């Protein structure tokens, strides 16, 4: 087992009506909040009012910034930073899913020193300060509510990358499963895929960490067990709660203690699809993961066999991959590029982007032949 430091300062408020505490918590950090959200669905479904009411009762002045898009853009971040500076806000509140919270993290560290969002993401500027960040989650997927990382894309440069600093841990995260109940079946499934992918990225890291392996297996088993129930009963509170907590635990550090790192190639490869075709993040993962597992059979067949034994009762590596692929399909998540409208005519374009940007794993390298093989599998060419 590798040396590690376990640290997570996020205070999580989990359960029905936990946002009633939001105002009391917020006033401990500031008096004027930049409230960040997406396209307005939180206003249509009533969640916005449930969040704003306790803030107003606590005397928190609210400055709204809306329009954060899925697969978040750094341009939106920079516009929000300008608003925050102009309005002299002293706290940032994120209301939404992973894209909103990821954006808010960068916004919170750019406002104090008027930093450039992309320069922060590319480590050309190092934030020394950060405004307190509170997160109110509306989608079970990314786990960003309990970690210090953010992912943003820069369409002009053709890049989608990640960055992390301890300054970006939310001070508090509010997880009310009822806030996820309006998420449709498609994006609920994508969230389930995402939490499984996070768990597996760490499972295929380096370092002998049996307890972390067991955490991964337990989280993935939970998702596999609950998924069909939730997708058939989207308004079931208990099912929503179980998936919400599983997604949080999948990326709060629990699954990587005792390892040097996870691999993260699947996320890197998937980011290309999101960037080029605006494909939903979860959809990219269900397409890439089975292909990537087939690629690393040459390196760690025993790890895939172990995973298959724990999850599906099979030690055959290829059957293990097939079983995972079948699970993704059972949720109606895509497993081939054609299913998200990316035809064979885009194959060369994707390959050239990969060859230029070179997304790869932190453990298992991918060369040109590997990229070609991965694409073949992602198109169903075996």
TORLUM-334949 format. One record per atom (N, C-alpha, C, O, CB): x, y, z. Coordinates in steps of 0.02 Angstrom, whole numbers, plus 50000, padded with zeros to 5 digits. Glycine has a CB too. Layout:
BEGIN
XYZ
...
***
This chain:
BEGIN
500424994050000
500005000050000
500445006350000
500935006750037
499525000050061
500265011149958
500645017349953
500475021950012
499935021650040
500505020849886
500955026350030
500825031450081
500275036150056
500215037349996
501465035550097
499875038750101
499375043550081
499195048050140
499315046450198
498745040050054
498895053750123
498615058350173
497865058750160
497655060750105
498955065350170
497475057150209
496745057450202
496505064250227
496625066050285
496405051650240
496175067950184
495935074650203
495335076350161
495355076050099
496495079950194
494795078150194
494215080650159
493825085250206
493495082850252
493765074850133
493855091850195
493555096550241
492825098250228
492525102250264
493945102850240
492515095050176
491835096950157
491335094350209
491335088450226
491665094250087
490915098850233
490375096750277
489755095550234
489495100050202
490225102150333
489525089350234
488965087350191
488325087250232
488295084350286
489095080350160
487805090550205
487135090450235
486705086150188
486555088250132
486835097850244
486515080250211
486185075450167
485475074050192
485375072650251
486585068850162
484995074350146
484315072350163
483795077450143
483955082850117
484265071050236
483185075650156
482615079850137
482615086450177
482705086450238
481955076150148
482515091850142
482445098550172
483085101250204
483045105850244
481905098450223
483665098450187
484285100950218
484435108150198
484805111650233
484875096550199
484155110450142
484285117350121
483945122450166
484065128450160
484055118350050
483525120250212
483245124850262
483805127850305
483725133150335
482735121350306
484375124350307
484955126650347
485415131350307
485885134050335
485345120750372
485275132250243
485745135750199
485875142850221
486455145050222
485475135750128
485355146450238
485445153450259
485865154050322
486305158350326
484775156750269
485715149850370
486095149950434
486835148550422
487265151650452
485805144750483
486965143850377
487665142250361
487985147950322
488555149850337
487695135650320
487635150550273
487925155650229
488135161850266
488655164750251
487425157550174
487745163950315
487915170250349
488535169650393
488795174750417
487325172450392
488775163550403
489415162750438
490005164350393
490575165050417
489475155550464
489875164950327
490425165950280
490385172650243
490895175150219
490435160450230
489805175550238
489745181750200
489045184550203
488595181850235
489945180650128
488965190150168
488325193650168
488065194950097
487485196750088
488385200250205
488495194050047
488295195249978
488535189449935
489135188349928
488575201949951
488065185749907
488225179449872
488135179949797
487635182749773
487795173849900
488615177249760
488535176149689
488215169249681
488535164149694
489225176649650
487585169149660
487215162849653
487255160649580
486985163949536
486465163749676
487585155149569
487725152649502
487285146649487
487225142049527
488475150749495
486965146749427
486565141049407
486575140449331
486905144349297
485835141749433
486205135649305
486235133949234
485725137549192
485665143649194
486165126749225
485355133549153
484905136549104
484235138649129
483835141149089
484815131849051
484085137849191
483445140149218
482965134749239
482425136349263
483125144349168
483145128449232
482695123049253
482565123349328
482035121349350
482995116249234
483045125749366
482955126149439
482405131249457
482105130749511
483615128049474
482285136049413
481735140649425
481065137549406
480565138449440
481835147249386
481075133749352
480455130649329
480215125149376
479615124249384
480545127849259
480675121549407
480465115949450
480395117849523
480235113649565
480955110249443
480525124149539
480405126549607
481005126049654
480965128549710
479855122849637
481545122949633
482125122149677
482435128949692
482665130149749
482645117549644
482455133249643
482745139949653
482425143449713
482775146249755
482665144249590
481765143349716
481415146749770
481575143549837
481625147049888
480655146549758
481645136849838
481815133449901
482515135249926
482645134949986
481755125949891
482945137149881
483625139049899
483665146349918
484005148249966
484115137649841
483315150549881
483355157749892
483005159749957
483235164349992
483045161449833
482445156449973
482055158450033
482475158550097
482465163650132
481465153650041
482825153150114
483225153450176
483795158350173
484015161050224
483495146550192
484055159650113
484585164650106
484315171650122
484635175550157
484885164450035
483735173150095
483435179750107
483245180550180
483325185850209
482825180750063
482995175250209
482805175450280
483415176950324
483345179950377
482485168950302
483995174750301
484615175850339
484935182650323
485455184350350
485105170250326
484615186350278
484885192950261
485445192850209
485825197550205
485125196350321
485495187350171
486015186850120
485775190350056
485255188650028
486185179350106
486165195250032
486015198449969
486245193849912
486785190949916
486365205449963
485835193249860
485965188349807
486085191849741
485695196149719
485375183549801
486635190049708
486785192149640
486765185849597
487145181149607
487485195749635
486315185749549
486225179749508
486695179749448
486815184949417
485495179249485
486945173749432
487295172649369
487045166049340
487175160749369
488075172649378
486695166349285
486405160349255
486745158849188
487135162849162
485645161049245
486585153049160
486815151349093
487425146849090
487705145949036
486975157449058
487625143849146
488165138949144
487925132849105
487395130049120
488405136849216
488305130949054
488095125549010
488385118849029
488905118549062
488275127248939
488065113349008
488385106849015
489045106848978
489125110648929
487925101048990
489515102748999
490195103148971
490425110448977
490505113748926
490215100648897
490525112949037
490585120149051
491175123449015
491715120649007
490655121249124
491045129648994
491525133548956
491875138649001
491575141549046
491185137048897
492515139748987
492895144449027
492655151649015
492725155849059
493635143849011
492375152948957
492115159648943
491555161548991
491525167349013
491865160048872
491125156849007
490585158149055
490875159549125
490625163749162
490095152249059
491405155949141
491745156949205
492015164049209
491925167449260
492315151849215
492355166249157
492645172949158
492115178449163
492215183449197
493065174049095
491555177349131
491005182249136
490735182549208
490575187949233
490435180649087
490685176749239
490445176549308
490935179949355
490735183349402
490315169349330
491575178849343
492095182049384
492025189649380
492075193149430
492805179849361
491915192249320
491845199449311
491245202149350
491285207449381
491765201249237
490695198349349
490105200449388
490255200349462
490075205049498
489505195849372
490585195049484
490745194449555
491185200049580
491085202649635
491085187849569
491675202049540
492125207549559
491735214149560
491795218049607
492725208049511
491345215249508
490965221449504
490485222249563
490405227749590
490575221749439
490165216849582
489665217049636
489975216249705
489625216749755
489145211749625
490625214949707
490975214249771
490665208849816
490525209949875
490975220949808
490555202949786
490255197449824
490785194549871
491385195049858
489975191949777
490555191549925
491025188449972
490895181049984
491195178050029
491005192050038
490445178149944
490305170949949
490035168749882
489695172549847
489795169450007
490185162549863
489925159649801
489485153649819
489665149349859
490505157449753
488885153549789
488425147849799
488265144849731
488035148249685
487765150149835
488395138349724
488265134749662
487635130649669
487565126749716
488865130249643
487165131649623
486535127949624
486475124149558
486315127149506
485935132749635
486615117649560
486565113849498
486945107349502
487085104649556
486815117949441
487115104749444
487495098549440
488235099849435
488485105049455
487265094449381
488595094949407
489325095349405
489595101249367
490085104349387
489595089249377
489275102949311
489515108549271
489485115149309
489945119149306
489125109149206
488935116149345
488855122349383
489355122549441
489675127749452
488135122849410
489425117149477
489875117149535
490605117549513
490995121149544
489775110849578
490785114049459
491465114549433
491625121749414
492165124349429
491565109849373
491155124949380
491245131949360
491315136449422
491755140749424
490665134449317
490895135249471
490905139349531
491565138749569
491795143549599
490325137449577
491865132849567
492505131949600
493035136549571
493395139949608
492735124549594
493075136849505
493575141149474
493385148549485
493825152749498
493625139649398
492755150049481
492525156949494
492725159149563
492955164849573
491755157449485
492655154749612
492785156549682
493515158149694
493675162049739
492575150849727
493975155249655
494685156749665
494945162149618
495495164649627
495105150449656
494545163949568
494755169349523
494535176249548
494895181149536
494455168049453
493965176649581
493705183149602
494185187049648
494295192949635
493045182249636
494455184049700
494855188049748
495445191649717
495625197149739
495095183649803
495765188649667
496365191549638
496275193249563
496765194549528
496955186849647
495645193049540
495485194549470
495915190349422
496245192949378
495585202049455
495905183849433
496295179249392
495915177249329
495305177949325
496485173049432
496285174849281
496005172349219
495855164849226
496295160949246
496495173649159
495245162949211
495035156049222
495465150849188
495645145849218
494335155149200
495635152049124
496035147049088
496755146949112
497075141649111
496005148449013
497015152649132
497695152649159
497725148849225
498245145849241
497935159949168
497185149049262
497155144949323
497125137549304
497485133449333
496545146949366
496695135849257
496615128949236
497285126049210
497435120149221
496075128349183
497675130149175
498305127949145
498905129249190
499475128349170
498405131249078
498755131349252
499275132349303
499775137949286
500335138049311
499655125949314
499555142549244
499975148449230
499865153949282
500285158349290
499825151149159
499305153649315
499175157949373
498995153349432
498605148649424
498605163249359
499265154849489
499145150749548
498725154649598
498965159549627
499805148449580
498115152549610
497695156149658
497965155449729
498165149949751
496975153749656
497965160949765
498195160949835
497615161849883
497685160849943
498715166449846
497035163749856
496445164949897
495835161849862
495845160449802
496345172549909
495315160949900
494695158649872
494105161049913
494135160949975
494685151149866
493565163049880
492955164649917
492645158249943
492705153049911
492455168649873
492305158550000
491955152650025
491445150249973
491075154249944
491605154150092
491435143749962
490975140749913
490495136049948
490695131649986
491375137049859
489855137049935
489335132449957
489035129249895
488905132649846
488785136150000
488915122749897
488645119149840
487965116149857
487885112949909
489135113549817
487485117149813
486825114049819
486745109749757
486665112349701
486245119449825
486745103149766
486775098449710
486085096649685
485615095549724
487155092249731
486015096249618
485375094249588
485445088149543
484945086049512
485095100049548
486035085249538
486145079449495
486655074749526
487205076849545
486375081649425
486485068349532
486945063349558
487375060849501
487135057349457
486575057449593
488015062749502
488445060649446
489185061649461
489545056749469
488265064549384
489405067849465
490115069249459
490505068649525
491115067649523
490215075949432
490175069349582
490525069149645
490895075549662
491255075849712
491005063449646
490825080649620
491195086849630
491015090349695
491385094549720
491075091549573
490435088649723
490195091849785
490625090249845
490555093449897
489495089849798
491075085249839
491485083349897
492215082249878
492565078149907
491205076949928
492445086149828
493155085949811
493395092749789
493005097549786
493285080649757
494025093249772
494335099749757
494475100749683
494875105149665
494975100549797
494165096749640
494335096949569
493795100049525
493205099949543
494475089949545
494015102749469
493555105649420
493785103749351
494385102849339
493525113349428
493305102949305
493455101749235
493105107049193
492505108149201
493235094549214
493485110349149
493205115349105
493475114249034
493995111149025
493375122549129
493115116848985
493355116448917
493465123348888
493125128248905
492875112448874
493945123548842
494085129548803
493985127848730
494445125148699
494805132348818
493395129348702
493255127348633
493745130348583
493895127248532
492555129248614
493985136348596
494435139648549
495095135848542
495395135748488
494575146748571
495325132848597
495955129148596
495845121648585
496325117948575
496325130248660
495215119448585
495075112348577
495305108148635
495555102648625
495395109948514
495225110748696
495455107248755
494905106948808
494525111748817
496085110548784
494875101348843
494465100648903
494905097348955
495115091648947
493805096348888
495035100949010
495545098649058
495295099549129
494785102649142
496195102449048
495675096649175
495505097049246
496035100849286
496605101549265
495415090149275
495815103249344
496265106849389
496005106049460
495395105549470
496335114449370
496455105849508
496235105349577
496685109149625
497295109449615
496205098149598
496395111849676
496755115049731
496315114749793
495695114849788
496945122449713
496635114249851
496245113749913
495795119849924
495315119549962
496715112849972
495965125449892
495535131349898
494845130249868
494375133949884
495875137249863
494765125149826
494135124149791
493685118849825
493145117349799
494265122049721
493885116149881
493415112049918
492815116249939
492915121649967
493755108749981
492205114149926
491635117749955
491675117750031
491895112850061
490965114749931
491465123150061
491435123250135
490875118650158
490955114950206
491315130550161
490315118950125
489735114750140
489415112650074
489405116450026
489205118550186
489165106550073
488775104250016
488105101650041
488065097850089
489145098749976
487575103750007
486895101950026
486615097049975
486545098649916
486435108350031
486475091049998
486255085649955
485555083349976
485475079250021
486745079649957
485055086049943
484365084049955
484155079649896
484085082049840
483895090349961
484035073149908
483855068649853
483235070949815
483175069449755
483735061749880
482785074649847
482195077049811
482385081949756
482005082749708
481705080249859
482965085249763
483185089949711
483405086349647
483465089549595
483745094249738
483525079849652
483725076049593
483135072549560
483205069349508
484255070849612
482545073049590
481965069249567
481705071449499
481365067649465
481415069649617
481855077649479
481605080149415
482085078549357
481935080049300
481485087649418
482655075449372
483135073649320
482825067949278
482585062949305
483815071449350
482835068849212
482495063949170
482875057249169
483425056649196
482425066649099
482565052349138
482835045549138
483515045249105
483965041749128
482355040749104
483595048849050
484225048749012
484805051249055
485325047949059
484155052948949
484715057049086
485275059949124
485355056649192
485895057049222
485165067449132
484835053549217
484915049449277
485375043649262
485825041949302
484235046949303
485275040549204
485705034949184
486425037349173
486895033949193
485435031749119
486505043149142
487185045649130
487545046949196
488145045849202
487155052149088
487175049249246
487465050249312
487705043749343
488235043549375
486975053649357
487315038449334
487505031849360
488135029349326
488585026649358
486935026849351
488175030249261
488775028449224
489375032349250
489915029549259
488685029649148
489275038749261
489825043149284
490105040749351
490715040449360
489585050349289
489665039149398
489915037049464
490285030449459
490775029349495
489345036549514
490055026049416
490415019649406
491095020949374
491595017949394
489995014849361
491115025449326
491745027049293
492245030049342
492845028349340
491625031949236
492015034449387
492475037249437
492765031749481
493365031849496
492105042349480
492355027149500
492585021649543
493105017449506
493615015549535
491995017349565
492975015949443
493425011649406
494075015149388
494595011849384
493085009149343
494055021649377
494675025249362
495175024149419
495775023249407
494545032849351
494935024349480
495375023149537
495545015749545
496105014049565
495055025749601
495075011349531
495205004149537
495795002049493
496174997549512
494575000149517
495865005349436
496405003549390
497015008149398
497405009049352
496165003849319
497085010949457
497675014749473
498235010249497
498175004049497
497525019949526
498785013249518
499365009449542
499365009249618
499135013849651
500015012449516
499625003749645
499655003049717
499194997549741
498634996749716
499485009549752
499424993749789
499034988249818
498614990949875
498874992549928
499504982349842
497964991549863
497514994649912
496874990649917
496354992749891
497365002049894
496894984849950
496304980349952
495674983649981
495124982349956
496474974249993
495744987750033
495154990850061
494844995850012
494234996250006
495314994250128
495264999549977
495015004049926
494665000149870
494165002349844
495585008349897
494944994349853
494614989949804
493904988149828
493434988249789
495024983549793
493854986549892
493204984549918
492714990449918
492114989549907
493274981849989
492964996449931
492535002349927
492275003149855
491685004349845
492925008749949
492725002349807
492525002849736
491984997749720
491464999449692
493125001949690
492114991549738
491634986249722
490964987649754
490444986649723
491914979449745
490964989849816
490344991249851
489944996849818
489334996449811
490474992949924
490305002149797
489965007749765
489675005649698
489105007349682
490455013649754
490055001849658
489804999649593
489234994749601
488744995049564
490374996449552
489284990249649
488734985649663
488094989449682
487544987649660
488924980749718
488174994549723
487604998649743
487275001649681
486665001649675
487815004149792
487685004349636
487405007449576
487055002349532
486515003649507
487955010849537
487364996549523
487064991349481
486414988849511
485934987349474
487554985549471
486384988249577
485774985949609
485204990949605
484634989249592
485914984249682
485374997349617
484855002449621
484635004949552
484055007049544
485095008249663
485085004749504
484945007849438
484275005649407
483875010049390
485495006049391
484134999149399
483504997349367
482894999549407
482375001249379
483474989949356
482964999449474
482405001649515
482275009049506
481695011149497
482545000249589
482805013049507
482725020249500
482475022149430
482045026449423
483375023849515
482755019049379
482565020849311
481845018849295
481545021449248
483025017449262
481565014349335
480855012549327
480405016349374
479785015949369
480765005149338
480705020149421
480315023849470
480705030149489
480985030649543
480165019449534
480705034949443
481145040749449
481005045149508
481435049049530
481105044749386
480405044749536
480225049149592
480285045549660
480045048049710
479515051749584
480605039749661
480685036049723
481255039149764
481825039249743
480825028549709
481085041549823
481575045149864
482155040749885
482725042849881
481235048049926
482015034749908
482545030349933
483035028549877
483645028549889
482245023949962
482785027149817
483235025549762
483655031649744
484265030949732
482825023249700
483345037449743
483725043649728
484265044749781
484835046649765
483255049649725
484095043649843
484565044849898
485165040049892
485735042149903
484225043949966
485035033849877
485585028949873
486065030549816
486675030149825
485295021849863
485795032449758
486225034149702
486595040749716
487175041449697
485815034749638
486265045449749
486595051749764
487195050749810
487725053549798
486085056549797
487105046749862
487665045649908
488215041549875
488805042649888
487415042249971
488025036749833
488525032749797
488945037249752
489555036349749
488195027249756
488635041949717
489015046249672
489485050749710
490035052249686
488545050449629
489285052949769
489725057149811
490325053049835
490885055449833
489325060049871
490205047049859
490745042849885
491225040549831
491805038949845
490455036849921
490995040349769
491415037949714
492005042549700
492495040449670
491005037149652
491945048949720
492495053549704
492635058449761
492765064349750
492335057449640
492605055949822
492775060249880
493425058149913
493575060249969
492205060049931
493815053949878
494465051749904
494455044649930
494975041449935
494695056249957
493875042149949
493815035649981
494105029949938
494405025249964
493095034149997
494005030449873
494195024849829
494915024949806
495135020349771
493745024849769
495305030149824
495995030249800
496525030449854
497115030949839
496095036149756
496325029949918
496815029649971
497235023249964
496965017849955
496475030050041
497885024149969
498345018449962
498595017449892
498955012649879
498005012249985
498415021949846
498655021449778
499075027649761
499025032849793
498065020849729
499495026849710
499855032749685
499385037249647
499395043349653
500455030549641
498955034149606
498475038049568
497985033349534
498095027249532
498815042549515
497445036149508
497015032449463
497285033249393
497815036249383
496285034949467
496935030449344
497185030949275
496905037149239
497285041449217
497005024649236
496245037549233
495885043349206
495925044149130
495735049349104
496145049549237
496175039049095
496185039449021
495485039748992
495365043348944
496555033448992
495015036049022
494335035948995
494035042848996
493695044948949
493905030949034
494135046449051
493885053349054
494225057749002
493905061848969
493985056249125
494885056948995
495235060948946
494995059648875
494905064348836
495975059548950
494905053348857
494655051548791
493945054048781
493755056448727
494695044048781
493545053348833
492845055548829
492785063048823
492325065448790
492465053248889
493245066748854
493215074048849
493265076348777
492975081448758
493775077148891
493645072648736
493695074348665
493005074148632
492835078648593
494165069548629
492615069048648
491945068448618
491485073948641
491095076648602
491645061648634
491535075748705
491135081248731
491325087848697
490895091848679
491215081848807
491965088848689
492215094948660
492035095548586
491815100848564
492965095348669
492125090148549
492025090348477
491285090148456
491085093248407
492395084748444
490885086248495
490205085048473
489685086948526
489085085748516
490125077748456
489905089948581
489475091748637
489075085748663
488495086448683
488995097248615
489395080048662
489085073848687
489065074048763
489545076148795
489475067648663
488515071948792
488455071848865
489025067748896
489215062548870
487765068848886
489295070348951
489885067248982
489765059948998
490185055648982
490075071049045
489205058349030
489065051449048
489015046848987
489225041048990
488425050949087
488745049548932
488695045548871
489385043948843
489485038448817
488285049248818
489845048548848
490525047148823
490845041548863
491215037448836
490975053448826
490705041348928
491025036448971
490765029348957
491155024648957
490905038149044
490125028648945
489855021948931
490085019348863
490085013348850
489095021948934
490275024048818
490555022048754
491285020148760
491505015048732
490465027748702
491665024148796
492395023248799
492595017548846
493065013948831
492725029648821
492245016848903
492495012248954
492585005048930
493115002148941
492035012249013
492085002048898
492184995048875
492764994448827
493144989548828
491554992348843
492844999448782
493394999248735
494064999648771
494534996048755
493335004948684
494105004148820
494735005048857
494904998748897
495484996848901
494685011048904
494404995448926
494534989248962
494814983948915
495254980148933
493894986648995
494544983648854
494814978948805
495544980648789
495944976248776
494384978948740
495694987048789
496384989148775
496864987048830
497424984948816
496414996748767
496654987548893
497124985948948
497114978648968
497454976749016
496954990249008
496744974448932
496794967248943
497524964948937
497744960448972
496344963348894
497894968148891
498594966348880
499034967948941
499574965048948
498864969948819
498804972448984
499214974549041
498984971349107
499404968849145
499184982049048
498344971449121
498104969249186
497484964749181
496954966449207
497944975249231
497554959049147
496974954649142
496724952349210
496124951249219
497144948549100
497194951649258
496994949249324
496554954249360
496124952349400
497614947649365
496664960749348
496244965949381
495534965749352
495044966349388
496554972949372
495494965049287
494834964649256
494474958349278
493874958449290
494904964749179
494844952849282
494554946549306
494294947249377
493754944849394
495074940849301
494694950449420
494484951549490
493854955749493
493394954249531
495054954949529
493834961049452
493234965249451
492624961349427
492084961849456
493354971349405
492724957449375
492164953449349
491904948449399
491304947249405
492374949849286
492364945449437
492174940649488
491754944049542
491244941349563
492784937449519
491974949849564
491624953449618
490944956049596
490464955849634
492044959149643
490904958649534
490284961849511
489794957049478
489184957649487
490454967349463
490064952349439
489624948449396
489704940849405
489354937049372
489744950249325
490164938749448
490254931649460
490604927949404
490514921949396
489604928549471
491004931549365
491384928349311
492114930449316
492264936249331
491094930049242
492574925749302
493274927549303
493554928249233
494144929949224
493674922249342
493144926949182
493364927849113
493394935249097
492904938849106
492884924149064
493974937649074
494064944849065
493594947649012
493294953049022
494784946349045
493514944148957
493094946748903
492354946548923
491964951048905
493204942648839
492154941448959
491474941148983
491344946649035
490804949449038
491314934249013
491844948249075
491784953549124
491644960249090
491214964049111
492424954049167
492024961549037
491924967748999
491234967748967
490894972848967
492474968648946
491044962148938
490394961648906
489824962848956
489334966048939
490314954848873
489904960249017
489384961149068
489314968549086
488754971049096
489554957049130
489874972149092
489844979249106
489504982949049
489094987449059
490544982149119
489684981148988
489384984148929
488634982948928
488244987348911
489714981448865
488434976848945
487724975148947
487354979249000
486784981148991
487624967648960
487694980449057
487374984549108
487264991649082
486724994449090
487804984749172
487784994549051
487695001249023
487115001348974
486705006048976
488345003548988
487074996348931
486524996048883
485844995448917
485354998248893
486624990148835
485824991848973
485184990949008
484914997549036
484314998149048
485274986049065
485365002449045
485135009049068
484965013649009
484775019449019
485675012249112
485045011048948
484965014848886
485515020048876
485435024748838
484295018348886
486085019048910
486665023048894
487005020148832
487015014048824
487165023348955
487275024348789
487575021748727
488225018148739
488585019648786
487695027448678
488365013248697
489005009648701
489385010048635
489935007348629
488885002348721
489085013248585
489415014248521
489335021548499
488835024848516
489115009348467
489815024048463
489805031048442
489205032548397
488925038048399
490445032748406
489005027648356
488435028848312
487805030448352
487365033948326
488315022648269
487755027948413
487145028948453
487065036248475
486515038248495
487165024448513
487605040148472
487555047248489
487645051548427
487805057448432
488075049148543
487555048548369
487565052348306
488265053848280
488335058148236
487215058648316
488765050348304
489455051348280
489615045748231
489815040248252
489975051648339
489525047148167
489605042048116
490325040448099
490785043748123
489245044048055
490405035348058
491075033148039
491465038648002
492075038648001
491035026947995
491105043447972
491435048847937
491825053447983
492225057447961
490925052847898
491715052748049
492065056948099
492685053348128
493035056148170
491595058848155
492795047248105
493325043148135
494005046448129
494375046848178
493335036348102
494175048848069
494825051948059
494895058448099
495435059948124
494945053347984
494355062248104
494365068448141
494505067148216
494905070748246
493695072248133
494185062048244
494295060348314
495015058048324
495355060148371
493805054948338
495245053648279
495925051048285
496445056648282
496915056848321
496055045848229
496345061248236
496825066848229
496825071148292
497355073648312
496655071048168
496245072148322
496205076148383
496585072548439
496955075748477
495475077348404
496485066048445
496845062248496
497595062448484
497985063248531
496595054848497
497795061748422
498515061848406
498815068648420
499405069148439
498635059948333
498415073948412
498665080648426
498685082148500
499195084648525
498225085748390
498155080648536
498105082348607
498375076948653
498545078248711
497385083748625
498415070848628
498715065148664
498405063848733
498765063448782
499445066348672
497745063148736
497455061048800
497675053948816
497645049548773
496675061448799
497895052848877
498145046248895
498045045148969
497815049649005
498885045448876
498215039248992
498135037749062
498735039649104
499285040749077
497985030449071
498635039949169
499185041149214
499555034749231
500085034849262
498935044449278
499275029049210
499575022549223
499745018949158
500295016449149
499115018249267
499255018549113
499335014849051
499345019648992
498855023048977
498755009649042
499915020048958
499995024448900
499595021948841
499465015948834
500735025048881
499395026648799
499055024948737
499455027848679
499585033848677
498315027748736
499645023548632
500015025848574
499545026248513
498945025148520
500605021048558
499825027948455
499405028848396
499015022548379
498425022848362
499835030948336
499345016848383
498995010548369
498435009548419
497895006948402
499495004648372
498555011448482
498045010748533
497445015148519
496875012948528
498335012548600
497555021348498
496995025748480
496585022748424
495965022948427
497255032748460
496915020048374
496555017048318
496145011048341
495565010148320
497035014948263
496435006948384
496075001148409
495475003148451
494935000348444
496534996648450
495575008048494
495025010548535
494435013048493
493855011548507
495265016148581
494595016848440
494075019448396
493705013748362
493085013848357
494375024148344
494065008748339
493735002948307
493234999848354
492664998548335
494264997648285
493434998748416
492984995648465
492395000248480
491834997848489
493364993948529
492515006748484
491985011448499
491465011848442
490895013948453
492275018448512
491675009848382
491205009448326
490935002248318
490545000948271
491555011748262
491134997848362
490874991048359
491234986648309
490974981448288
490164991148342
491844988648290
492234984648243
492724980148282
493214982548310
492624989348194
492584973748283
492984969148322
493364964348276
493734959948300
492544965148371
***
